[in-house]
Amino acid sequence: MSRLQDLEVFVQVVKSGNFAKAALELQLNPSAISRRIGNLEDHLGVRLFHRTTRSLSLTEVGERYLNRCLSILTEIEEADREAKQHSTEPQGTLQVGCSSYFAHRHVLARMAEFLEQYPQLTIKLTLSDDVIDVVDEGLDVTIRIGELADSALTSRRLLCDRRIVCAAPAYLEHHGIPQTPDDLAHHNCLTLNAYKTTLNQWRFRDRSGLREISVQGNFTVNSGEALYEAVLAGLGIGRVTRFLAGPAIQSGQLIHLLMEYEDANDVGVYAIFPSNRYLLPKVQCFVEFLAKSFLKLQ
């Protein structure tokens, strides 16, 4: 193996947590992995790992060496990406991150058409209702609902959404219909515990302007779709996106509440990507495809 492959083996062992899992990822024998790490340590004259029969952990030198290796491998990856961006046909693996409910409702159904247009591409989709770190997770692009806070990333707005307050008829029959935002203090309000914070501050607009109401309830969850299902089941009042609740409101399964007090600000749905990856054909064609396809939802 080359020195570069030694670095790749070292990083994979750290990511996997042991030699056996790293061997599976790299399609090598565990003995070969152990031998390569031993040879690397002999070459450096230091121990990179603390080894016991049950655990494997980095030494202090190993921690510093890992950071250097990650930097080197990232530079090589970006050099490869820069060279490949001149390819006229999008190809390779496109790593995409998205929230579970948005993927199930609006992305997965469009993937057949996209992959038919770009047969040399492979999609690797990561689903999470928490904010996915595009860089740390090695993603090419992620779809996020809400404003972009990290200025190191680039975004493109794909469409607009809006969060609305709603409840099932069964819940309202037992607990009454809130007439003003202040009435929510007497109701079981379901909250979304995601995006590294608890979204229990609901915005409303009245004659005095924009204000926030702190809501409480006996149910919180880190999935937007799970929150929607709980509202649909009559557990309480929830604040969910229009795209998610719209069909149920039209069918009468949910009742749209406090419409006259709604905050008029739209919530954007964005494609988020590292600035140096937008010019890659596989990223550009994917973002353009979604932007064009989502026009039908506006």
Backbone torsions as a table, in degrees:
resi	resn	phi	psi	omega
1	MET	NA	152.7	176.8
2	SER	-83.5	168.6	176.8
3	ARG	-59.0	-37.9	178.7
4	LEU	-61.5	-42.0	178.0
5	GLN	-65.6	-33.7	175.3
6	ASP	-59.7	-43.4	179.2
7	LEU	-63.9	-41.0	179.9
8	GLU	-64.2	-39.3	177.5
9	VAL	-64.7	-45.4	179.8
10	PHE	-58.6	-48.3	-178.9
11	VAL	-64.1	-39.7	-179.8
12	GLN	-66.5	-36.9	176.7
13	VAL	-61.9	-42.2	178.7
14	VAL	-62.8	-45.8	-178.9
15	LYS	-64.7	-39.8	-175.5
16	SER	-79.8	-29.4	179.2
17	GLY	92.3	-12.7	175.4
18	ASN	-161.4	167.4	-175.9
19	PHE	-67.9	-38.0	-175.4
20	ALA	-63.8	-46.1	179.7
21	LYS	-67.4	-37.7	177.3
22	ALA	-63.5	-38.0	178.8
23	ALA	-62.8	-40.0	177.7
24	LEU	-63.4	-43.4	-179.1
25	GLU	-64.3	-37.8	-175.7
26	LEU	-94.7	-2.0	-179.5
27	GLN	57.4	48.3	177.1
28	LEU	-128.4	166.2	174.9
29	ASN	-75.0	143.2	177.1
30	PRO	-56.2	-35.4	179.0
31	SER	-64.2	-34.4	178.7
32	ALA	-68.1	-38.5	178.1
33	ILE	-63.7	-48.1	179.9
34	SER	-60.2	-40.4	-179.8
35	ARG	-66.3	-41.5	-178.8
36	ARG	-65.1	-41.3	179.1
37	ILE	-66.0	-40.8	178.1
38	GLY	-62.7	-43.1	178.2
39	ASN	-64.5	-37.6	179.1
40	LEU	-65.7	-42.9	178.1
41	GLU	-64.5	-39.5	177.1
42	ASP	-63.2	-40.6	179.6
43	HIS	-63.7	-41.2	-177.8
44	LEU	-81.0	-23.1	-177.6
45	GLY	76.2	23.2	179.7
46	VAL	-141.1	164.1	173.0
47	ARG	-95.7	126.6	-179.8
48	LEU	-91.7	-24.9	-176.5
49	PHE	-127.8	146.9	163.6
50	HIS	-90.3	124.5	-177.3
51	ARG	-115.0	133.1	168.0
52	THR	-132.0	177.0	179.6
53	THR	-68.6	-18.8	-175.8
54	ARG	-116.4	-15.9	-174.0
55	SER	-143.4	162.0	178.4
56	LEU	-140.0	123.4	-179.7
57	SER	-140.6	156.4	-178.2
58	LEU	-77.0	143.5	168.6
59	THR	-77.9	173.9	177.2
60	GLU	-61.4	-42.4	176.6
61	VAL	-63.9	-39.3	178.6
62	GLY	-60.9	-39.2	177.7
63	GLU	-60.3	-46.7	-179.5
64	ARG	-66.5	-39.1	-179.7
65	TYR	-65.9	-37.4	178.4
66	LEU	-60.2	-45.5	-179.5
67	ASN	-60.5	-39.5	177.9
68	ARG	-66.4	-43.2	-179.3
69	CYS	-63.0	-43.0	178.9
70	LEU	-61.8	-39.9	178.6
71	SER	-64.0	-43.7	-179.6
72	ILE	-63.8	-47.0	-177.8
73	LEU	-66.1	-34.8	176.9
74	THR	-65.6	-41.8	178.3
75	GLU	-62.1	-41.2	178.7
76	ILE	-65.1	-41.9	179.0
77	GLU	-62.1	-43.4	179.7
78	GLU	-67.3	-34.8	175.8
79	ALA	-63.0	-42.2	177.5
80	ASP	-63.3	-42.6	-179.5
81	ARG	-62.8	-42.1	-179.4
82	GLU	-62.3	-39.7	179.1
83	ALA	-68.7	-40.3	-176.1
84	LYS	-74.2	-18.1	-177.2
85	GLN	-65.8	-14.7	179.0
86	HIS	-84.2	-3.5	175.9
87	SER	-65.7	137.2	-178.0
88	THR	-78.6	-19.9	-177.4
89	GLU	-115.4	120.6	177.3
90	PRO	-56.8	133.2	-177.1
91	GLN	-153.0	170.0	179.3
92	GLY	92.6	-163.2	-178.8
93	THR	-100.3	126.4	176.3
94	LEU	-102.6	115.2	-177.3
95	GLN	-95.7	116.5	-171.8
96	VAL	-119.7	136.9	173.0
97	GLY	-112.5	145.6	-178.7
98	CYS	-162.6	154.3	173.8
99	SER	-68.5	151.0	-174.7
100	SER	-60.7	-50.4	-174.3
101	TYR	-67.8	-38.1	-179.3
102	PHE	-68.3	-36.7	177.8
103	ALA	-63.7	-46.4	-177.8
104	HIS	-66.3	-33.7	-174.6
105	ARG	-90.0	-30.1	-169.5
106	HIS	-133.5	-12.0	-175.6
107	VAL	-107.6	-50.2	-173.9
108	LEU	-58.3	-38.5	-178.8
109	ALA	-66.2	-17.7	-178.5
110	ARG	-97.0	-7.6	-173.6
111	MET	-70.4	-32.8	179.2
112	ALA	-61.9	-44.6	179.2
113	GLU	-64.3	-41.5	-179.2
114	PHE	-64.5	-47.3	-177.6
115	LEU	-70.5	-25.0	174.2
116	GLU	-68.8	-36.0	177.8
117	GLN	-72.6	-30.7	-176.0
118	TYR	-127.8	75.6	-173.4
119	PRO	-66.6	-16.1	-179.7
120	GLN	-88.6	2.1	178.9
121	LEU	-99.0	148.3	171.5
122	THR	-122.6	134.0	-179.7
123	ILE	-99.2	129.9	170.1
124	LYS	-116.8	108.2	-172.2
125	LEU	-103.4	127.1	177.1
126	THR	-110.2	122.7	-177.7
127	LEU	-106.1	132.4	177.9
128	SER	-162.0	139.6	176.3
129	ASP	-91.6	2.5	171.5
130	ASP	-98.1	166.1	178.5
131	VAL	-67.4	124.4	179.2
132	ILE	-91.0	128.2	176.3
133	ASP	-77.9	108.0	-174.0
134	VAL	-59.0	-43.8	-175.7
135	VAL	-72.8	-49.9	-177.0
136	ASP	-63.2	-35.0	-179.1
137	GLU	-85.1	-3.9	178.7
138	GLY	69.3	28.9	-178.5
139	LEU	-85.2	153.5	175.0
140	ASP	-86.3	-35.9	-178.0
141	VAL	-158.4	146.5	173.7
142	THR	-134.3	149.0	179.8
143	ILE	-103.0	122.5	-173.1
144	ARG	-129.4	138.4	175.6
145	ILE	-98.2	120.4	-177.5
146	GLY	119.8	169.6	-174.9
147	GLU	-70.8	152.1	177.6
148	LEU	-85.9	122.8	-178.9
149	ALA	-98.7	-28.1	-175.3
150	ASP	-87.1	109.3	-176.7
151	SER	-70.7	-11.9	178.9
152	ALA	-76.9	-8.1	-179.5
153	LEU	-108.4	162.5	178.0
154	THR	-113.1	147.1	-178.3
155	SER	-134.2	156.3	170.1
156	ARG	-135.5	127.0	-179.6
157	ARG	-74.6	125.0	-177.4
158	LEU	-95.9	-38.3	179.2
159	LEU	-167.2	175.6	-179.7
160	CYS	-112.5	142.0	175.0
161	ASP	-129.7	175.6	177.9
162	ARG	-151.6	139.1	177.4
163	ARG	-88.7	132.9	-177.3
164	ILE	-127.2	152.5	179.8
165	VAL	-94.3	131.0	-176.7
166	CYS	-153.0	167.1	178.9
167	ALA	-156.5	160.6	177.4
168	ALA	-78.5	148.0	179.0
169	PRO	-55.4	-36.3	-178.3
170	ALA	-62.1	-41.0	178.6
171	TYR	-65.0	-45.0	-176.4
172	LEU	-66.9	-31.6	177.7
173	GLU	-64.0	-35.3	-178.2
174	HIS	-86.3	-29.0	-170.6
175	HIS	-119.8	-4.6	179.6
176	GLY	85.9	166.0	-177.5
177	ILE	-102.9	123.1	177.5
178	PRO	-66.0	134.2	-179.3
179	GLN	-97.5	-26.0	178.2
180	THR	-135.8	162.0	177.2
181	PRO	-56.6	-32.3	179.6
182	ASP	-64.1	-25.0	-179.7
183	ASP	-68.4	-16.2	-178.7
184	LEU	-65.0	-19.8	177.9
185	ALA	-62.2	-20.6	-178.3
186	HIS	-102.9	12.9	-178.2
187	HIS	-123.1	159.6	176.3
188	ASN	-84.9	103.4	-177.6
189	CYS	-101.3	127.9	-176.3
190	LEU	-91.5	137.3	-174.1
191	THR	-120.4	156.3	-179.8
192	LEU	-103.8	113.9	-179.9
193	ASN	-99.3	86.5	-176.7
194	ALA	-151.8	178.4	178.9
195	TYR	57.3	34.1	176.1
196	LYS	63.8	20.3	175.2
197	THR	-156.3	169.0	176.3
198	THR	-102.1	120.3	-176.5
199	LEU	-86.2	73.9	-179.5
200	ASN	-114.6	16.9	173.3
201	GLN	-108.6	104.8	-176.1
202	TRP	-96.6	129.6	-178.1
203	ARG	-87.5	138.1	174.9
204	PHE	-139.9	160.2	178.2
205	ARG	-127.8	127.5	175.9
206	ASP	-132.4	-162.2	-176.2
207	ARG	-62.7	-27.6	-179.3
208	SER	-84.4	-5.7	178.8
209	GLY	113.1	-157.2	-177.2
210	LEU	-83.8	133.5	176.2
211	ARG	-145.8	163.0	-178.9
212	GLU	-114.8	140.1	177.1
213	ILE	-111.9	126.7	176.4
214	SER	-84.7	118.7	-176.0
215	VAL	-108.1	158.7	179.6
216	GLN	-140.7	156.1	177.5
217	GLY	-168.0	-178.4	-176.8
218	ASN	-99.7	15.1	-177.7
219	PHE	-147.7	125.7	173.0
220	THR	-136.4	147.8	-174.9
221	VAL	-149.5	156.7	-177.8
222	ASN	-100.0	17.9	179.4
223	SER	-127.2	126.3	178.6
224	GLY	-62.2	-38.3	-179.6
225	GLU	-70.5	-37.8	177.8
226	ALA	-65.1	-38.3	176.4
227	LEU	-61.8	-44.2	178.6
228	TYR	-59.6	-44.4	-179.5
229	GLU	-63.6	-36.3	178.9
230	ALA	-67.1	-40.3	176.2
231	VAL	-63.9	-44.3	-179.6
232	LEU	-61.6	-33.1	-179.6
233	ALA	-78.9	-4.1	177.6
234	GLY	87.6	19.4	-178.0
235	LEU	-72.7	-29.4	-179.5
236	GLY	173.8	-164.9	178.9
237	ILE	-94.5	136.0	-179.5
238	GLY	-132.0	161.3	176.4
239	ARG	-116.8	106.3	-173.3
240	VAL	-127.7	168.0	-177.6
241	THR	-73.5	150.4	-179.2
242	ARG	-61.4	-39.9	179.6
243	PHE	-61.2	-32.6	-178.7
244	LEU	-79.3	-45.7	-172.9
245	ALA	-89.3	-17.6	-174.0
246	GLY	-50.3	-53.4	-179.0
247	PRO	-60.2	-38.8	-179.6
248	ALA	-68.9	-33.5	176.5
249	ILE	-68.1	-41.6	178.7
250	GLN	-63.6	-34.8	-178.5
251	SER	-85.0	-8.5	-179.6
252	GLY	90.0	2.2	178.1
253	GLN	-71.9	-25.0	176.3
254	LEU	-130.5	153.3	177.1
255	ILE	-113.4	127.6	177.9
256	HIS	-77.1	121.5	-174.1
257	LEU	-109.1	155.3	172.1
258	LEU	51.8	41.3	-176.3
259	MET	-61.7	-35.9	-176.7
260	GLU	-73.3	-9.9	-179.4
261	TYR	-108.1	5.5	-174.3
262	GLU	-64.1	141.7	171.3
263	ASP	-71.2	127.0	-174.2
264	ALA	-78.1	-8.5	-177.9
265	ASN	-70.2	128.5	177.8
266	ASP	-77.0	155.2	173.9
267	VAL	-103.6	122.0	-178.0
268	GLY	-80.2	148.3	169.6
269	VAL	-108.3	121.2	-170.7
270	TYR	-120.0	148.8	163.5
271	ALA	-93.2	123.3	-176.6
272	ILE	-113.3	133.9	-179.5
273	PHE	-155.7	152.7	172.6
274	PRO	-58.4	140.3	-173.2
275	SER	-58.4	-30.1	-177.1
276	ASN	-84.1	4.4	-178.2
277	ARG	-109.4	-9.8	-176.1
278	TYR	-64.6	-32.6	-177.8
279	LEU	-75.7	-12.3	175.8
280	LEU	-62.3	130.2	-177.7
281	PRO	-54.0	-39.4	-176.8
282	LYS	-67.3	-33.4	177.2
283	VAL	-75.6	-45.2	-176.6
284	GLN	-62.4	-44.6	-177.6
285	CYS	-67.8	-33.8	179.5
286	PHE	-68.4	-45.5	179.6
287	VAL	-64.3	-42.7	179.3
288	GLU	-64.6	-39.4	179.1
289	PHE	-62.0	-47.0	-179.3
290	LEU	-64.8	-43.3	-179.0
291	ALA	-59.2	-43.0	-179.9
292	LYS	-69.8	-41.2	-178.3
293	SER	-68.2	-37.5	-176.7
294	PHE	-74.4	-11.9	176.9
295	LEU	-57.8	-28.6	-178.6
296	LYS	-71.3	-17.4	-180.0
297	LEU	-87.4	-13.2	-173.9
298	GLN	-71.4	NA	NA
